[in-house]
Amino acid sequence: MSILVTGASGTVGSKIIQRLASSGTEVKALVRTPGKVALPSGVTEVAGDMASTESMRAALSSVRTLFLLNAVVPDEVTQALTTLNLAREAGIERIVYLSVIHADIYTNVPHFTGKHTVERMIESLDMPATILRPTYFMQNDEQVRSVIEGYGVYPMPIGTAGVRMVDVRDIADIAAAELLRRHHTAHALPGNMLELAGPEALTGEMAASIWSEVLQRPITYGGDGLDGFEQQLKAYAPDWLAYDMRLMMARIQQHGMHPQDGTAEILEKILGRPMRSYREFVVDMLESGRASIEH
């Protein structure tokens, strides 16, 4: 019996696949287009689309453990609820679901409320699942690296309330650990929830300061304006998604992203090390970029 990873070609899913591939466990990767994604040795490609009930019913056969990640799409909730119902029908009793922190608080943000709906299904049906609730991904800032380096501005309008950004590599490490913990037990484990957050609460000014330190030149914070942020997103994303992200940033400015007390100690125990800092992320990203150019 295998572990099936959805979103296997994405930022989080691909890293989870890499970590599971070395565990000696049978791993399957759900992909919409066969042959498009290079997978680690030993990982089996499974064609399927969460918008197709029949393809998901087939993909979930002979699966013991499920990692469920839904892209931010208009029918995200339908895809997630359908997949969980099909998993129940298939007798799958080991699930890890990737949600988002404050899904129950950011009630006006579509993809947050969508994920909270999925959480409510899991909890109300007492499904044996780990719900992972990450904060803002550090890797989101890879998209604005050229702006930071080219214009000397950190443009993400995260405000002053503080965001405990999380490194996707840490999300993958914890998700893989939870998948393996559930997969190798004789009986289904009770449900639990883990908030995933980095070690420091960053403001826009603090993020800009870290970039200044690493690049060794002044980087300024672009400010809290959301009109320009939404317009920039519209250049490469649908307008509904750009607006969704604008709403998210507005709530970040109002509320921040802060996990419960004691979260850092729980995560460090799982990983056997502290969570990565934003400075570590920036340094690693720049070094990786230089290595790519050299090769």
N, C-alpha and C positions, 0 to 999 in steps of 0.2 A: 504494500500500500504506500502511496506517495504523498508528497506535499505539493499542492498546486499553488503557484504564485501568479496572481493576476497583475496586470500592469507591468509585465516582465521586461518590457523594452524601455520603461520610463526611468526617471532619475532615481527613485527609491527602489522600485522593483528589480531593476538590473543589478543593483548592489546587493540586494537580499539574495538573488540567484547566485551571485559570486560567492557569498559566504556559505550558503547551503551546499554548494557544489563540492566543497572540500570536507563535508561532514560525513560522507559515506551513506547518506540517506538518498532514497529515490526521489528525485525532484522533477517536476513538470512545470513548464513555462507556458502560460496562456498568451498566444499571439494572434492578432487578427489576420496577418499576412504571413503565411509559411515561407521560410527561407530568407526573410528580410533582416532578421536579427541574429547576430553571431552569439551563440550561447556557449558557456563553458562545457568542457568535456564531461559527458555523463548526464547532462541535463536533457530531458526529452521535450521537444517542441509539441505543443497541443494547439491546434487551430480552433479558435472560438471567438465569439463576440458577445459581450454581456447584453447587447441589444437583441440577441437571438436566443430565445428560450431553448430551442432544440439543440443548438450548438453548445450551450452551457450545460444542458442535461448530459450530453455526451462527454463533455470535458470533465465533469465532476464524477464520472464513473470511476471506480477503483481508486478514489482519493480518500485518504484518511484525515488529512489536515489541509486547511484552506487559509491562504493569505488573501484578504480582500482589500483591494485599493481601487477606488473609482476616480476616473478623471473628472475634472470640473466641466461637465457637459450639461445641456438643457435637461436631459432625462436621467441625470445622475441617481436620483432617488429611486426611480423605477428600476434601473439596472441593479442597484445594490439590493433592494428588497427582493427582487426576482431571484437574484443569485443566492441570497440567504435562504429563501424558501426552497429552492432547488437543492441546496446543500442539506437542508433538513430532510427533504424527501429521500436523498441519497444516504441518509444516516451518518452524515459527517458531524462529529462531535468535538472537533478540535479546530478552532477558528481564531485568527488574529485579524482584527479590523483596524485600518488606518483612518482615524477621524481627524479632529483638529481641536486644539485647546479652546475653551470658552465657547464651544458649540451651542451651549445652553444660554449664553449671555449675549452673544452677537446675533440677536434674533432677527434683525432686519437684513442680514447679509445672506443672500440665497444659498451659497454653498456651505455655509456654517449651519444654517437651519436644516438643510438637506441631510448633513451628516448627523445632526442631532436626532432627526427622525429615524435614521438607521440605528443609532444607539438605543433609542426607545424600543425598537423592535427586539433587539438583542436582549435588553434588560427585561422587558415585559414577558418574553417567552422563556426567560431564564436559560438562554443559549450558552453553552460552555465556550466562552470567547474571552480573549484579551482585547480590550479597546485601547488603542494607542492614540494619545492626544498630543501631537507635536505643536510647537509654536511656529512662528515664521521661520522658513528655511533660510539658513545662511546662503545656500546655493542660489537663491533668488537673485542675489546681488551679482552673480556672474553675468547676468544680462546687462548690467549697467557698468561693467568694468571699463568699456571704451569711453563712456562719458566721464567717469572718474579720472582716468588717465589722460584723456584728451582735453577736458575742459576744467579739470581741477575742482569738480563739484560732486558731492555725494547726493544723488537726486531722489532717493527713496524717502517719501514724506512720513517717516515713522514717529515724528513728534517728540514729546518730552516725558510721556508717561512711563516709558521703559519697556523694552521688549527683550525677553530672554531667548534670543535667537538660538536655533538648534542646527547642528551640522547633520546633513543627510547621511553621512557615513555612520554617525552614532545611531540615527534612527534605524538604519539597516542592521547594525550590530545587535541592537536590542530586539528588533523584530525577529531576526534569525534565532536569537536565544529563546524567545518566547515560543516560536514555532517548534523548535526542537524539544523544548521542555514539555509542551503539550503532546507532541507527536510520539514521544517515547514512553508515555505513561500507559499503564494497563487499562486504566479507567479515565473517563473524561474528568477534567479538573473544573472546579467552579470558576465562574466568570470573575474577571478583575479589570481594573483600569489603571493605566500608567500615563501620567503627563510627562512629556518629553521636552526638556528645556535646557539651554546652555547655562553656563555658570554665572553670567553677568547680565544685568538689565541695561540694555543700551538705549540711548537717545540718539536722535539724528546727529547732534553735535559730537557725541562720543564716537559714533561710527566714523564720522569724517576725521576725527582726531587719530583714530587707529590707522586709517588709510594714510594720513599725513606722516605718521611715524614710520610706517613700513615703506612708503614711497620716498620718504625723506624730502618732501616738498609740501607746500600748503595745499590742503584740500578743505573746502568750505562745505557747509551743509546748505542744500538748496532750498530749505524752508518747508513749511507745512502745506503749501498750496496744493489743492487737489484737482483743479481744473486742468492744469498742464499735465499732471500725472495721467489723468484719464485720456486726454488727447494723445499723449505719447503711446499709450497702450493700444489705442485704436489703429495705430499704424501697422500693427502685426497681429491683432486679436479682434474677434468679433465685438461689436459695441456692447452687447449684453454682458460679455465677460469683463470688458474694461470698466463698466459701471459696477459690476460685482466687486472688482478689486478696489475701486474707489470707495465703496461702502465699507469694505474691510479696513482700509487705511484710516478712514474717519473714526471707526471704532477703536483701532489701535491708538490713535491720538487721544481718544477720550479715556480709554480703559487700560491701555497697555496689554502686555501678555506676560502674566506671572503665574507660575505653578504654585501648588499648595506647599506649605512649609514641610521640609523633610524630603522633598523630591530629589534633590541632589544626592543625598545619601543613599536613597533607594536605587537610583540609576548607577551610581558608582559601584554599588554592591553587585549589580547585574553584570556590568562591564569589567569589573576588576581594575578600574582606572577612572579618573575624572572625565567628565564630558569635555569635548573640545571647545576652546574659546574662539571668539570671532577673530582675534588676531591670528591664531593658528590657521584658521580657514583662509584668511587673506594671504598669508605667507605661502601656504601650500598651493593656492590657486595661481599666484604669480610665478612660483617656481615651476609648477607644472606647465604653465604657458611658455616660459623660457625654454624648458626642456623640449617642448614640441617644436619650437622654432629651430632649435639647434639640430634636431633630427630631420 
